[in-house]
């Protein structure tokens, strides 16, 4: 991951309540998110609740994953309206 990706991802990490909402709307468990990010479930919970912040590389990966989940879970609703 490039430095630019890390900075961009860090700037785009949503607030904790939105992190949880995105995950739940996508139907993904905390365990699955932790596995996808390569961290322990407890670490993921800290990130999701805002108790701890991920390092820049993990923050970028987490932000990208959240963005992709938000788009994927919104896509069916957008297709239905079309």
N, C-alpha and C positions, 0 to 999 in steps of 0.2 A: 504494500500500500504506500502511495506517495505521501509526502508531507502535505500537499494540497488537499488530498482526500481526507487526511486526518483533521486538518483545520476545518474543512467544509463540513465534515460529519459532526465535529464538536459543536459547531455553531448551530446545527440543525437538530440537536437532540431535544425532543419536546419535554414539557414539564412532566413530572412523575404521574399525575392523574391521567394525562393523555397517553403515556407509555402503556399504562395498564389497560385503558380503554381500547387502544389499537390492538393489543394482544388478545383481549377478550373478544372483540368483534371479529377477529380472524379465527377464533376458536382454537388458539394455541395455548398449551399449558406452560407454566413456568419451567418445568423440567425440560420440555422440548426447546424452549428458547435458550436455556442454559447450555444444552447439548449443542445446539446450532452455533452458539457463540464460543463454545469450548471452555466454559467456566462451570464452577460448582453452582448448584441451584441456590444455595445461600448467597453466593456472590451476586447472582442475577437478581435475587429479591432485594438486596441492598441497592442495586442500581435502579431497579424499577420504582422503589419507594423514595429514592433520592437520598437515602441515608449515607450512601457513598457514591462517588463519581468514578466511572471507569477511566483508565488511563487513555491518552489520546487515540491510540490505535484501536482499542476496544470500543471507545466511544464512537468512533467513525463506523465501525462494523455494526454496532448496535443501532445507530441512527439509520444506516442504510437498510438494515433488516426491518426496522419499524416502518420506514418509508415504503418499502416493498410490500409489507403486509397490509398497510393502509390502502395502497393502490389495488392490491389483489382482492381485498375484501370489499372495496367500493366498486370494482369492475362489474360484477353481476347486476348490481342495482342500476348502474349507468346503462348497461346493455338492455335491461328490461324497459327503461324509459324510451329508448330509441325506436 
